[in-house]
Amino acid sequence: MIPIYIPLNYLKQDQLGYSNMNRRKKIKDILTKRNKQATLKANPKKAKPKYISKAERAKMEADAATESTIDTVTTENTEESSAEENNA
């Protein structure tokens, strides 16, 4: 087999052995990207509230309605008792 000689200007940097800078840059980019993703996962932005399902929302509304009726009943009872004490 006859060796083929290729001029250096036709070879890529990887073939010449000058790829250290590109390789370092790629590794640095990969590591910075992973670091950024890890920090975002550890400290997520709280701009969006946590999702509450429709059933849980209905349950919360029902609880709030019962609490408000209990509050109104207790305030009416306390008003009636205070009025009786004032009359006595």
VODRENTI-284312 format. One line per 8 residues: number of its first residue (from 1); their letters; for each residue x negated, y, z negated of N, C-alpha, C, O. Coordinates in pm, whole numbers, always signed. Atoms other than C-alpha are relative to their C-alpha. Layout:
BEGIN
NUM> a> X:Y:Z:X:Y:Z:X:Y:Z:X:Y:Z ~ ...;
***
This chain:
BEGIN
1> mipiyipl> -84:-118:+0:+0:+0:+0:-89:+124:+0:-186:+133:-75 ~ +78:-123:-13:-131:+341:+97:+57:+104:-96:+178:+128:-94 ~ -52:-103:+91:-105:+609:-176:+48:+123:+76:-15:+166:+173 ~ -57:-118:-64:+110:+905:-82:-36:+121:-85:-11:+123:-206 ~ +38:-121:+72:-21:+1246:-178:+106:+108:+24:+136:+144:+138 ~ -103:-103:-6:+242:+1507:-258:-59:+129:-56:-120:+127:-163 ~ +52:-127:+54:+148:+1872:-297:+66:+34:-134:+183:+0:-155 ~ -49:-30:+134:+190:+2002:-655:+122:+91:-1:+204:+82:-92;
9> nylkqdql> -114:-91:-1:+439:+2271:-557:+132:-72:+29:+238:-13:+10 ~ -121:+77:-26:+689:+1998:-455:+44:-81:-123:+157:-129:-127 ~ -34:+78:+118:+681:+1825:-794:+74:+86:-102:+52:+207:-111 ~ -72:-71:+106:+912:+1919:-1076:-88:+10:-122:-191:-57:-131 ~ +79:-18:+122:+785:+2030:-1416:-11:-130:-79:-115:-160:-136 ~ +3:+127:+73:+879:+1696:-1571:-107:-93:+56:-174:-164:-19 ~ +99:+88:-63:+659:+1515:-1322:-141:+49:-22:-235:-31:-23 ~ +132:-55:+24:+369:+1750:-1386:-42:-9:-147:-160:+2:-178;
17> gysnmnrr> +32:+7:+142:+391:+1713:-1764:+16:+132:-72:-31:+146:-185 ~ -20:-130:+62:+493:+2074:-1837:+138:+11:-66:+188:+121:-86 ~ -137:-2:+49:+828:+1977:-1985:+10:+22:-150:+120:+19:-204 ~ -5:-18:+145:+732:+2040:-2350:+92:+113:-41:+171:+97:-134 ~ -81:-115:+39:+897:+2380:-2365:+148:-29:+24:+232:+5:-59 ~ -140:+33:-27:+1215:+2256:-2201:+52:-102:-101:+165:-91:-148 ~ -41:+102:+95:+1226:+1953:-2428:+22:+61:-138:+120:+31:-205 ~ -14:-66:+131:+1170:+2167:-2738:+126:+86:-3:+197:+89:-103;
25> kkikdilt> -119:-85:-6:+1440:+2407:-2626:+126:-83:-8:+220:-46:-79 ~ -117:+87:+3:+1687:+2125:-2568:+23:-55:-139:+136:-58:-188 ~ -13:+54:+136:+1614:+1971:-2908:+47:+108:-95:+134:+84:-179 ~ -41:-112:+86:+1645:+2311:-3076:+146:+34:+20:+219:+56:-76 ~ -139:-30:-30:+1975:+2378:-2900:+94:-106:-60:+198:-73:-115 ~ -82:+108:+55:+2112:+2038:-3003:+10:+12:-151:+119:-2:-208 ~ +0:-9:+146:+2009:+2084:-3366:+77:+122:-49:+149:+114:-149 ~ -75:-118:+42:+2148:+2437:-3389:+150:-21:+22:+231:+25:-59;
33> krnkqatl> -141:+29:-25:+2476:+2318:-3236:+57:-91:-108:+167:-68:-157 ~ -45:+91:+107:+2503:+2032:-3487:+11:+73:-133:+106:+51:-209 ~ -2:-76:+124:+2419:+2268:-3773:+121:+93:-4:+186:+106:-108 ~ -115:-90:-8:+2683:+2515:-3659:+130:-77:-22:+218:-30:-94 ~ -121:+81:+18:+2946:+2241:-3637:+15:-47:-144:+125:-50:-197 ~ -5:+46:+137:+2854:+2111:-3981:+42:+112:-95:+121:+89:-186 ~ -38:-111:+87:+2882:+2454:-4141:+146:+38:+19:+214:+73:-77 ~ -141:-29:-24:+3217:+2515:-3974:+91:-104:-63:+198:-72:-113;
41> kanpkkak> -81:+105:+60:+3345:+2180:-4095:+0:+14:-152:+102:-11:-216 ~ +9:-15:+145:+3223:+2248:-4450:+75:+123:-48:+132:+122:-157 ~ -65:-125:+39:+3363:+2603:-4457:+97:+44:+109:+69:+138:+183 ~ -93:-36:-107:+3668:+2617:-4230:+64:+135:-25:+75:+180:-139 ~ -70:-128:+13:+3844:+2944:-4162:+141:-27:-51:+207:-121:-7 ~ -130:+20:+62:+4159:+2979:-4367:+107:+90:+63:+204:+126:-3 ~ -93:-91:-66:+4341:+3196:-4112:+136:-67:+22:+239:-1:+20 ~ -123:+72:-29:+4599:+2928:-4040:+49:-70:-127:-28:-142:-190;
49> pkyiskae> -50:+71:+119:+4823:+2807:-4324:+16:-150:+28:+30:-193:+142 ~ -13:+145:-14:+4849:+2436:-4389:+140:-33:+51:+238:+31:+13 ~ -127:+38:-59:+5125:+2264:-4192:+90:-65:-105:+46:-152:-180 ~ -100:+59:+90:+5440:+2183:-4390:+109:-59:+89:+165:+10:+173 ~ -96:+67:-87:+5673:+1930:-4235:+141:+53:-25:+168:+119:-126 ~ -137:-50:+7:+6039:+2003:-4175:+72:-56:-123:+148:+16:-188 ~ -63:+61:+117:+6149:+1759:-4447:-48:+66:-129:+31:+90:-220 ~ +54:-66:+119:+5918:+1919:-4701:+55:+142:-14:+82:+187:-125;
57> rakmeada> -57:-136:+5:+6046:+2267:-4608:+143:-5:-50:+183:+79:-130 ~ -138:+14:+45:+6407:+2150:-4655:+4:-30:-149:+88:+23:-222 ~ +6:+34:+142:+6315:+2000:-4992:-36:+124:-84:+22:+147:-190 ~ +39:-121:+72:+6145:+2323:-5099:+115:+100:-7:+136:+164:-110 ~ -114:-90:-1:+6450:+2527:-4995:+108:-48:-97:+169:+33:-166 ~ -100:+54:+92:+6680:+2294:-5189:-43:+24:-144:+40:+60:-228 ~ +50:-26:+135:+6459:+2323:-5498:+14:+147:-36:+50:+180:-149 ~ -11:-144:+25:+6454:+2700:-5465:+145:+39:-23:+174:+124:-108;
65> atestidt> -142:-31:+16:+6832:+2709:-5430:+49:-46:-137:+123:+27:-203 ~ -42:+49:+132:+6883:+2496:-5742:-61:+84:-111:+4:+110:-212 ~ +63:-84:+101:+6636:+2707:-5937:+68:+135:-9:+86:+189:-118 ~ -67:-130:+3:+6810:+3028:-5834:+137:-11:-65:+180:+80:-135 ~ -131:+16:+63:+7149:+2889:-5938:-17:-21:-150:+64:+28:-229 ~ +26:+20:+143:+7002:+2777:-6271:-35:+134:-65:+10:+162:-175 ~ +37:-131:+52:+6852:+3123:-6321:+122:+89:-16:+136:+158:-117 ~ -120:-85:+9:+7183:+3296:-6247:+91:-48:-110:+151:+33:-181;
73> vttentee> -85:+54:+106:+7372:+3063:-6480:-57:+37:-137:+18:+77:-226 ~ +60:-33:+129:+7125:+3121:-6764:+8:+149:-28:+28:+188:-143 ~ -11:-144:+24:+7131:+3498:-6716:+143:+37:-35:+166:+123:-119 ~ -141:-26:+34:+7513:+3495:-6720:+28:-42:-144:+97:+29:-217 ~ -22:+48:+137:+7511:+3290:-7041:-63:+94:-101:-3:+123:-204 ~ +66:-91:+93:+7263:+3522:-7208:+72:+134:-5:+79:+196:-112 ~ -76:-125:+0:+7465:+3827:-7102:+128:-16:-80:+165:+73:-157 ~ -123:+24:+74:+7785:+3674:-7239:-29:-10:-150:+46:+45:-231;
81> ssaeenna> +32:+15:+142:+7617:+3580:-7569:-41:+133:-61:-8:+161:-176 ~ +40:-129:+53:+7465:+3925:-7607:+123:+92:-12:+130:+173:-104 ~ -123:-81:+8:+7805:+4086:-7537:+82:-42:-120:+139:+44:-187 ~ -73:+50:+116:+7968:+3865:-7805:-65:+49:-129:+5:+84:-225 ~ +70:-45:+119:+7701:+3961:-8056:+23:+149:-23:+34:+194:-137 ~ -24:-142:+12:+7755:+4330:-7983:+142:+28:-50:+164:+123:-125 ~ -140:-16:+39:+8135:+4292:-8030:+21:-43:-146:+110:+9:-214 ~ -21:+52:+136:+8098:+4106:-8359:-52:+91:-106:-41:+61:-224;
***
